[in-house]
Amino acid sequence: MINLTVNEQGRAHNIQRAREQNIIIPTIAQMKDPTTIPEKISEKLRGVGLWDVNPLNLFRITWKNEPKDSGGLFGAPNFIVLPPELTGVKAKILLMVGKYFPTGCHKVGASFGCLVPRLVTGQFDSSVHRAVWPSTGNYCRGGAFNSKLLGCHSVAILPKGMSRERFEWLETVASEIIATPGSESNVKEIFDKTHELEREPDCVIFNQFAEMGNYMWHYHVTGNAILEAFDLMKGDGDRLFGAIFTSGSAGTMGAGDRIKDVLPGAKLGVGEALQCPTLLENGFGAHRIEGIGDKHVPWIHNVRNTDLVVDIDDEDSQRVLRLFNEPEGRAYLKSAGVPEQTLDQLALFGISGIANMLCAIKMAKYYELTERDVVASVMTDSAVMYSSRVKELQEQDGAYTREMAAVDFHTHILGEKTDNMLELTYPLRKRVHNLKYYTWVEQQGKTSAELDAQWYDTEHTWDSVKADAERIDDMIRQFNEDTGLLKKL
C-alpha cells in the first residue's frame, strides 16, 4: 500500500542535498523510543529551540519531548488525565499532549510519515519537485516545516477562513501558500486546487486523507505512546476501555487500530461535527471545529475497525474554548472544585482537543463507564493557535462573566448527552465504508477493486501498511549511511 519503489536518480539527488544541508533522518523506531537516538545528536539538541528550523528537530517528532521551549531532550509520553470534577464522568480521560511537538502539533509526525518514504526512495526528488500539502490547517503546517528541514520546496494549501495564527506562521516557513475558498468544511475546494497542481509535472501531492504514511505513522508512534501513557497512569484494576478521535484525515484513527491489536476488546470511536454529520447520517454542512475535515470519509480510515460514531455540536467547542481561556472561566472552574493542576493544563487544549474531550465524555456516558475505565484521545494542538478565535468570541458576545462561565460549564461539558451517536454494527460499518466510493472512486482516481480490498483483504491492505514501517526504517538507515553524516558526528 505504501509504494517503496526506488528511483535511483532522485535518491542520489536527495543524498547530495542531505550532505549539503547536514540532514540526518530519524527512523520510526527512534520516534517511538527516543532513547535510541545517537547520543551526539541528543547533545546537539540541547542548543536547539523546539520550533527552530533546524534539521536536528526531525528527531523531536515524538510524543516524548521534554515540555520546554528550548534545549529539551526526551522522557515519558506527554499526557494529562482529566478528573471527574471537570468531565462529570467517573471514567478517567487520558489525553495525549500535542503542544510539545515542533510546530506545536502532532501533524508534523503525520506529514513526516508521508514525505520521508518518497524522499529516501527518490520518488520525490528534492532538486526538482515541489511538495504540495493540501490541508485544513495543521497538516500543511507540519508538511511545510518538514519540507524546510529536509531541503524540499513546499506548497501549503488551506482554506482562507482558518485562524490567522496559521497563516502568519506559514509565511515564515512555507515556500508557497495557497488560500482556498471557505473554511474547515470546504475540503472539496482544497481537492479542486490540488487537481490543478497535479497537472504541473514538478508537483507531488501529499494528500493527508489518502496517504497511508499518515496512518502508518500514527499506528506505530501515537498508538504506542498511548499504550505507554496508560501503563504509567493506570491504577490496580484499571483497563483501557478504548479510544476516540475526531476524524480529520483519520490518520489518528490508526492509533486506535494499534490499541485494538494489543487489546482486542477495546472500543474505537470516531467523532465529527454535528453540523456536518457525514458518518452519522450521510450529511453535509459547515462547522467551526478547526482541525477536522468532513463531507467525505478519508481513504485511510479503516472503517471496519470502528465501533462508534459521536457527533459534537460546534457551539460546545467554541463555548468551552472561551471557558478554558478566560480568567472568569478558570475562576469559576476553580470554585466548582476543578483541581489547580488541571486548571494549569487548560491552555494545552486547542479546538479539536476540546472536541476530542467532549467525544470521550459522551463515549463514557454511553457505555456507562466506571472509575476503573480509561478512555484515550489526543490534543492535536494547543490554545496558542486560537487566541484570535477567543478575541473574535469576545467581540461577538461581549465580556466574559461568571454567569456565562457557569452556563458554559454546566451546559457544554457536564450537560453532554448521549444523543447524536451511533454504535456501528457490521452493516452500518459497511455503509460508512461505502461512502468512500463517491469521493475516492468517482473523484480521486481510486478503483472499486481497491475500495473492496480495504474491506475484504485486510492482510494486503491495512496489515501491509503496518508492516511497511520496518522496511521504511531500513531504507532510512541506508540513506543516512550513504550520506556519511552519522560518521562525522
C-alpha positions as CSV (number, residue, x, y, z in Angstrom):
1,M,0.0,0.0,0.0
2,I,3.0,2.4,0.5
3,N,5.0,2.4,-2.7
4,L,8.6,1.9,-1.9
5,T,9.9,1.6,-5.5
6,V,13.4,3.2,-5.7
7,N,14.2,5.9,-8.2
8,E,18.0,5.9,-8.2
9,Q,18.5,9.3,-9.8
10,G,16.1,11.1,-7.4
11,R,17.6,9.2,-4.4
12,A,21.1,10.3,-5.4
13,H,20.0,14.0,-5.7
14,N,18.4,13.7,-2.2
15,I,21.5,12.2,-0.7
16,Q,23.6,15.1,-2.1
17,R,21.2,17.7,-0.7
18,A,21.2,16.0,2.7
19,R,25.1,16.2,2.7
20,E,25.0,19.8,1.8
21,Q,22.4,20.8,4.4
22,N,23.6,18.3,7.1
23,I,20.3,16.4,7.2
24,I,20.1,13.2,9.1
25,I,16.7,11.4,9.1
26,P,15.3,9.7,12.2
27,T,13.6,6.3,12.0
28,I,10.1,5.5,13.1
29,A,11.6,3.3,15.8
30,Q,13.5,6.3,17.1
31,M,10.3,8.3,17.2
32,K,8.7,5.6,19.3
33,D,11.8,5.3,21.5
34,P,14.0,8.4,21.5
35,T,16.5,6.7,23.9
36,T,17.8,5.0,20.8
37,I,18.7,8.3,19.1
38,P,22.6,8.7,18.9
39,E,24.0,10.5,21.9
40,K,25.8,13.0,19.8
41,I,22.5,14.1,18.2
42,S,20.9,14.4,21.6
43,E,23.7,16.6,22.8
44,K,23.4,18.9,19.8
45,L,19.6,19.2,20.5
46,R,20.4,20.9,23.9
47,G,21.2,24.1,21.9
48,V,18.1,24.0,19.6
49,G,14.7,25.5,20.2
50,L,11.6,23.3,19.8
51,W,10.3,25.2,16.8
52,D,13.7,26.1,15.3
53,V,14.0,25.5,11.6
54,N,16.9,23.1,12.1
55,P,17.2,19.6,10.7
56,L,18.0,18.3,14.2
57,N,14.4,18.9,15.1
58,L,13.4,16.0,12.9
59,F,14.5,14.0,16.0
60,R,11.9,15.8,18.1
61,I,9.0,14.4,16.1
62,T,7.8,12.3,19.1
63,W,5.3,12.4,21.9
64,K,8.2,12.1,24.3
65,N,9.8,15.6,24.2
66,E,10.6,17.4,27.4
67,P,7.9,20.0,27.8
68,K,10.1,23.0,27.3
69,D,10.7,25.6,24.5
70,S,14.4,25.1,24.0
71,G,17.1,22.5,24.8
72,G,14.9,19.8,26.0
73,L,15.6,16.1,25.4
74,F,13.2,13.2,26.0
75,G,11.2,11.5,28.7
76,A,7.8,9.8,29.2
77,P,5.0,10.5,26.7
78,N,3.3,13.9,27.3
79,F,-0.2,13.3,28.5
80,I,-2.7,14.5,31.1
81,V,-5.6,12.7,32.9
82,L,-8.8,14.7,33.4
83,P,-10.6,14.4,36.8
84,P,-14.3,13.9,37.2
85,E,-14.6,17.4,38.7
86,L,-14.1,18.7,35.1
87,T,-15.6,16.0,33.0
88,G,-18.6,14.9,35.1
89,V,-18.0,11.2,34.3
90,K,-16.5,8.5,36.5
91,A,-14.1,7.2,33.9
92,K,-10.6,8.7,33.5
93,I,-10.0,10.5,30.3
94,L,-6.4,10.3,29.1
95,L,-5.3,12.9,26.6
96,M,-2.0,13.0,24.7
97,V,-0.5,16.5,24.5
98,G,0.4,17.7,21.0
99,K,1.8,21.1,22.1
100,Y,5.3,19.8,22.6
101,F,5.9,18.7,19.0
102,P,7.8,21.1,16.7
103,T,5.1,23.4,15.3
104,G,3.1,22.7,18.4
105,C,1.0,20.0,16.7
106,H,1.3,16.2,16.1
107,K,0.6,16.7,12.4
108,V,4.3,17.2,11.9
109,G,4.6,13.5,12.5
110,A,1.8,12.6,10.1
111,S,3.5,14.7,7.3
112,F,6.8,13.1,8.1
113,G,5.3,9.7,7.5
114,C,4.1,10.8,4.1
115,L,7.2,12.7,2.8
116,V,10.1,10.6,4.1
117,P,9.3,7.3,2.3
118,R,9.2,9.1,-1.0
119,L,12.3,11.0,-0.2
120,V,14.5,8.0,0.8
121,T,13.2,6.1,-2.3
122,G,13.9,9.0,-4.6
123,Q,10.3,9.1,-5.8
124,F,10.3,12.7,-4.6
125,D,13.4,14.5,-6.0
126,S,14.2,17.5,-3.8
127,S,16.2,19.1,-6.7
128,V,13.1,19.0,-9.0
129,H,9.8,18.6,-7.2
130,R,7.5,20.7,-5.1
131,A,5.8,19.1,-2.1
132,V,2.1,20.0,-2.1
133,W,0.4,19.9,1.3
134,P,-3.5,20.2,0.9
135,S,-4.9,20.7,4.4
136,T,-7.5,22.3,6.6
137,G,-4.6,23.7,8.7
138,N,-2.2,21.9,10.8
139,Y,-1.1,19.2,8.3
140,C,0.1,21.8,5.8
141,R,2.0,23.5,8.7
142,G,3.7,20.2,9.5
143,G,4.4,19.5,5.9
144,A,5.9,22.9,5.3
145,F,8.1,22.6,8.4
146,N,9.3,19.1,7.5
147,S,9.9,20.2,3.9
148,K,12.1,23.1,5.1
149,L,14.1,20.7,7.4
150,L,14.5,18.2,4.7
151,G,15.6,20.7,2.0
152,C,12.3,20.5,-0.1
153,H,10.2,23.2,-1.7
154,S,6.7,23.3,-0.1
155,V,3.3,24.4,-1.3
156,A,0.8,24.8,1.6
157,I,-2.9,24.8,0.7
158,L,-5.5,25.6,3.3
159,P,-8.9,27.4,3.5
160,K,-8.7,31.2,3.8
161,G,-11.1,31.1,6.7
162,M,-8.7,29.3,9.0
163,S,-7.2,31.0,12.1
164,R,-4.8,34.0,11.4
165,E,-2.1,32.3,13.5
166,R,-1.8,29.5,11.0
167,F,-1.2,31.9,8.1
168,E,1.3,34.1,10.0
169,W,3.4,31.2,10.9
170,L,3.3,29.6,7.5
171,E,4.6,32.8,5.9
172,T,7.9,32.2,7.8
173,V,8.3,28.5,6.7
174,A,6.4,27.6,3.5
175,S,7.8,28.2,0.1
176,E,4.3,29.0,-1.3
177,I,0.9,29.4,0.4
178,I,-2.4,29.0,-1.4
179,A,-5.7,30.0,0.4
180,T,-8.7,28.3,-1.0
181,P,-12.4,29.4,-0.6
182,G,-14.3,28.6,2.6
183,S,-13.3,27.3,6.0
184,E,-12.9,24.0,7.8
185,S,-15.7,22.2,5.9
186,N,-14.5,23.1,2.4
187,V,-12.4,20.1,1.7
188,K,-13.6,19.8,-1.9
189,E,-12.2,23.2,-2.7
190,I,-8.9,22.0,-1.5
191,F,-9.1,18.9,-3.7
192,D,-10.0,21.1,-6.7
193,K,-6.9,23.2,-6.2
194,T,-4.9,20.0,-5.8
195,H,-6.2,18.7,-9.1
196,E,-4.9,21.9,-10.8
197,L,-1.5,21.4,-9.4
198,E,-1.4,17.8,-10.3
199,R,-1.2,18.8,-13.9
200,E,2.1,20.5,-13.2
201,P,4.9,18.0,-13.7
202,D,7.0,19.2,-10.8
203,C,4.2,18.9,-8.2
204,V,4.0,15.9,-5.9
205,I,0.7,15.8,-3.9
206,F,0.8,14.6,-0.3
207,N,-3.0,14.3,0.3
208,Q,-3.3,13.5,4.1
209,F,-6.7,12.0,3.5
210,A,-5.3,9.3,1.2
211,E,-1.6,9.0,2.2
212,M,-1.1,5.7,4.1
213,G,2.1,7.1,5.6
214,N,-0.2,9.2,7.7
215,Y,-2.0,6.1,9.0
216,M,1.3,4.2,9.4
217,W,3.0,6.9,11.5
218,H,0.1,7.2,13.9
219,Y,-0.3,3.4,14.2
220,H,3.2,3.0,15.4
221,V,4.1,6.2,17.1
222,T,0.8,7.6,18.5
223,G,-0.7,4.2,19.2
224,N,2.4,3.0,21.2
225,A,2.6,6.4,23.0
226,I,-1.0,6.0,24.2
227,L,-0.3,2.4,25.4
228,E,2.8,3.6,27.3
229,A,0.9,6.5,28.8
230,F,-1.9,4.2,30.0
231,D,0.7,1.9,31.7
232,L,2.1,4.9,33.5
233,M,-1.2,6.3,34.8
234,K,-3.2,3.2,35.4
235,G,-4.2,2.0,38.9
236,D,-4.9,-1.5,40.1
237,G,-7.8,-3.0,38.1
238,D,-7.9,-0.2,35.6
239,R,-8.5,-1.0,31.9
240,L,-8.0,0.9,28.7
241,F,-11.6,0.7,27.6
242,G,-11.0,2.4,24.3
243,A,-10.1,5.5,22.4
244,I,-11.9,8.1,20.3
245,F,-10.6,10.7,17.8
246,T,-12.3,13.3,15.7
247,S,-11.9,12.2,12.1
248,G,-9.9,14.9,10.4
249,S,-7.8,13.0,7.9
250,A,-8.5,9.8,10.1
251,G,-4.7,9.4,10.4
252,T,-5.0,9.3,14.2
253,M,-7.6,6.5,13.9
254,G,-4.5,4.4,13.1
255,A,-3.5,4.8,16.7
256,G,-6.8,3.2,17.7
257,D,-6.1,0.3,15.4
258,R,-2.8,-0.2,17.3
259,I,-4.6,-0.2,20.6
260,K,-7.1,-2.8,19.4
261,D,-4.4,-5.0,18.0
262,V,-2.8,-5.0,21.5
263,L,-6.1,-5.0,23.4
264,P,-8.6,-6.8,21.2
265,G,-11.6,-6.0,23.5
266,A,-11.0,-2.2,23.3
267,K,-13.5,0.1,21.6
268,L,-12.7,2.6,19.0
269,G,-14.8,5.7,18.3
270,V,-14.7,8.4,15.7
271,G,-16.0,12.0,16.2
272,E,-17.3,14.6,13.8
273,A,-19.2,17.9,13.9
274,L,-22.9,17.7,14.3
275,Q,-23.2,20.5,11.7
276,C,-21.7,18.1,9.2
277,P,-22.9,14.6,10.1
278,T,-21.3,12.7,7.2
279,L,-20.6,9.5,9.2
280,L,-23.8,9.7,11.3
281,E,-26.3,10.2,8.6
282,N,-24.6,10.8,5.2
283,G,-24.9,14.6,5.9
284,F,-23.0,17.7,5.0
285,G,-22.6,21.3,6.2
286,A,-20.2,23.9,7.6
287,H,-18.8,24.0,11.1
288,R,-16.2,25.7,13.4
289,I,-14.2,22.8,14.9
290,E,-10.9,23.6,13.4
291,G,-8.6,20.6,12.9
292,I,-11.2,18.2,11.5
293,G,-12.3,17.8,7.9
294,D,-15.6,16.4,6.6
295,K,-18.1,15.8,3.8
296,H,-16.3,12.7,2.9
297,V,-14.8,9.5,4.5
298,P,-11.0,9.6,4.3
299,W,-9.4,6.9,2.3
300,I,-7.1,6.0,5.2
301,H,-9.9,5.4,7.7
302,N,-10.2,1.7,8.5
303,V,-13.9,1.8,9.0
304,R,-14.2,-1.9,9.5
305,N,-12.4,-1.5,12.8
306,T,-14.5,1.4,14.1
307,D,-17.2,0.8,16.8
308,L,-18.9,4.1,17.5
309,V,-19.7,7.5,15.8
310,V,-20.0,10.5,18.1
311,D,-21.2,13.9,16.8
312,I,-20.3,17.1,18.7
313,D,-22.1,20.4,18.3
314,D,-19.5,23.0,17.3
315,E,-21.1,25.5,19.7
316,D,-19.9,23.3,22.5
317,S,-16.3,23.6,21.3
318,Q,-16.5,27.4,21.0
319,R,-18.0,27.9,24.4
320,V,-15.5,25.6,26.1
321,L,-12.6,27.4,24.3
322,R,-13.7,30.6,25.9
323,L,-14.4,28.9,29.3
324,F,-10.8,27.5,29.3
325,N,-9.1,30.7,28.2
326,E,-10.9,33.5,30.0
327,P,-9.9,34.4,33.6
328,E,-13.5,34.3,34.7
329,G,-13.9,30.9,33.2
330,R,-10.9,29.5,35.1
331,A,-12.0,31.2,38.3
332,Y,-15.4,29.6,38.1
333,L,-14.0,26.1,37.4
334,K,-11.8,26.5,40.5
335,S,-14.8,27.4,42.6
336,A,-16.6,24.3,41.1
337,G,-13.8,22.1,42.5
338,V,-11.6,21.5,39.5
339,P,-8.1,20.9,40.8
340,E,-5.4,23.5,40.4
341,Q,-3.2,21.2,38.4
342,T,-6.0,20.7,35.8
343,L,-6.6,24.4,35.6
344,D,-2.9,24.9,34.8
345,Q,-3.3,22.4,31.9
346,L,-6.3,24.1,30.1
347,A,-4.0,26.0,27.8
348,L,-3.0,22.7,26.3
349,F,-6.4,22.4,24.6
350,G,-6.9,23.6,21.0
351,I,-10.4,23.5,19.5
352,S,-10.1,19.9,18.2
353,G,-8.6,18.8,21.5
354,I,-11.8,20.2,23.2
355,A,-13.9,18.3,20.7
356,N,-12.0,15.1,21.5
357,M,-12.5,15.6,25.2
358,L,-16.3,16.0,24.6
359,C,-16.3,12.9,22.5
360,A,-14.6,11.0,25.2
361,I,-17.2,12.2,27.8
362,K,-20.1,11.1,25.5
363,M,-18.4,7.7,25.0
364,A,-18.0,7.3,28.8
365,K,-21.7,8.1,29.3
366,Y,-22.9,5.9,26.5
367,Y,-21.1,2.8,27.8
368,E,-21.8,3.7,31.5
369,L,-18.1,3.5,32.3
370,T,-16.8,3.3,35.9
371,E,-13.8,4.6,37.9
372,R,-11.8,1.7,36.6
373,D,-12.2,2.6,32.9
374,V,-9.9,4.8,30.9
375,V,-10.8,6.5,27.5
376,A,-7.9,7.8,25.5
377,S,-7.7,10.6,22.9
378,V,-5.3,13.4,21.8
379,M,-5.0,17.1,21.9
380,T,-3.7,17.8,18.4
381,D,-2.5,21.3,19.2
382,S,-3.0,23.9,21.9
383,A,-4.7,27.2,22.7
384,V,-1.6,29.0,21.2
385,M,-3.2,28.6,17.8
386,Y,-6.5,30.1,18.7
387,S,-6.0,33.4,20.5
388,S,-7.6,35.2,17.6
389,R,-10.7,33.0,17.9
390,V,-11.0,33.9,21.5
391,K,-10.8,37.5,20.6
392,E,-13.5,37.1,17.9
393,L,-15.8,35.5,20.5
394,Q,-15.1,38.4,22.9
395,E,-16.1,40.9,20.2
396,Q,-19.2,38.8,19.3
397,D,-20.5,38.1,22.7
398,G,-19.0,40.8,25.0
399,A,-17.1,40.5,28.2
400,Y,-17.0,37.0,29.8
401,T,-18.8,36.8,33.1
402,R,-19.0,34.3,36.0
403,E,-22.6,33.7,34.9
404,M,-21.6,32.9,31.4
405,A,-18.9,30.5,32.7
406,A,-21.4,28.7,34.9
407,V,-23.8,28.2,31.9
408,D,-20.9,27.1,29.6
409,F,-19.6,24.5,32.1
410,H,-22.9,23.0,33.1
411,T,-24.3,23.1,29.5
412,H,-21.4,22.3,27.2
413,I,-19.3,19.9,29.4
414,L,-21.4,18.5,32.3
415,G,-24.5,18.6,30.1
416,E,-23.2,16.5,27.3
417,K,-25.7,13.8,26.5
418,T,-25.7,10.5,24.6
419,D,-27.7,12.0,21.6
420,N,-26.3,12.1,18.1
421,M,-24.3,8.9,18.5
422,L,-24.3,5.6,16.5
423,E,-22.9,2.3,17.5
424,L,-21.7,0.6,14.4
425,T,-22.9,-2.9,13.5
426,Y,-21.4,-4.8,10.6
427,P,-23.9,-3.3,8.1
428,L,-23.5,0.2,9.4
429,R,-19.7,0.0,9.2
430,K,-20.2,-1.2,5.6
431,R,-22.5,1.7,4.9
432,V,-19.9,4.3,6.1
433,H,-17.1,2.5,4.2
434,N,-19.1,2.6,1.0
435,L,-19.3,6.4,1.3
436,K,-15.7,6.4,0.2
437,Y,-16.8,5.5,-3.3
438,Y,-18.2,8.9,-4.1
439,T,-15.1,10.8,-3.1
440,W,-12.3,8.4,-4.0
441,V,-13.5,6.3,-6.9
442,E,-15.7,8.9,-8.7
443,Q,-13.5,12.0,-8.0
444,Q,-10.0,11.0,-6.9
445,G,-8.9,8.1,-9.2
446,K,-9.1,5.1,-6.9
447,T,-10.8,1.9,-8.2
448,S,-13.7,0.0,-6.8
449,A,-11.3,-3.0,-6.5
450,E,-9.0,-1.0,-4.2
451,L,-12.1,0.0,-2.2
452,D,-13.2,-3.6,-1.9
453,A,-9.7,-4.7,-0.9
454,Q,-9.8,-2.4,2.1
455,W,-12.9,-4.2,3.4
456,Y,-12.3,-7.8,2.3
457,D,-8.5,-8.2,2.2
458,T,-7.1,-6.6,5.3
459,E,-3.9,-8.7,5.2
460,H,-2.8,-7.0,2.0
461,T,-4.1,-3.5,2.8
462,W,-4.1,-2.4,6.5
463,D,-1.7,-5.1,7.8
464,S,0.6,-4.5,4.9
465,V,0.8,-0.8,5.8
466,K,1.6,-1.6,9.4
467,A,4.5,-3.8,8.3
468,D,5.9,-1.2,5.9
469,A,7.4,0.7,8.9
470,E,10.2,-1.8,9.2
471,R,11.1,-1.6,5.5
472,I,11.0,2.2,5.6
473,D,13.3,2.3,8.7
474,D,15.8,0.1,6.8
475,M,15.7,2.5,3.9
476,I,16.2,5.5,6.2
477,R,19.2,3.8,7.8
478,Q,20.7,3.1,4.4
479,F,20.0,6.6,3.3
480,N,21.8,8.0,6.3
481,E,24.7,5.6,5.8
482,D,25.1,6.8,2.2
483,T,25.2,10.4,3.2
484,G,28.1,9.7,5.5
485,L,26.8,12.2,8.1
486,L,26.4,9.9,11.0
487,K,30.1,9.0,10.8
488,K,31.0,12.7,11.0
489,L,29.1,13.4,14.2
